[in-house]
Amino acid sequence: MQDTFPKNSANLTHLDSQGQAQMVDVSAKATTVREAVAAAQVRMLPETLAAIQAGNTPKGDVLATARIAGIMAAKQTSNLIPLCHPLPLQKVTVEITADPELPGYQIQATVKTKAETGVEMEALTAVSVAALTLYDMAKALEKSIQIEAIRLISKTGGKSGDYLNPH
């Protein structure tokens, strides 16, 4: 596997000339519309999936709670991820879809802003927290629920251009 990381710390944007962590100055960057889509999956037993779909869970509406948690998490990303810029979010959606083949749920978050930096971390945080909340709301039914495949699906806007995950 080829090493793709810069060997010289001068190439690292989150380090100053003394090697100290810093927040990148994005003030000179153009304000553009940026959007990111992230996904995760939550694997569980078929009977746990059936109980959630039937609304038969001890803690209440699992999916609504997980959806709201994901939206709230996107809005709090800069408080959770060091050196992440606080951004004005114009759109956050969290979709949670039953997948009987998994069995479990597919989670997808879309985050959009008009800013100087992207919203990939906000989308990834949204699906991560939605998945964690789904686990928390359903753990009384099953402790072996698995959170899997958290990933960036796509991003648009900004100097680096568009990205579409090939997998």
Beta strands, then each sheet from edge to edge (+ up, - down):
strand 1: 32-43
strand 2: 89-99
strand 3: 104-115
strand 4: 146-156
strand 5: 163-164
sheet 1: 2+ 3- 1+ 4- 5+
end
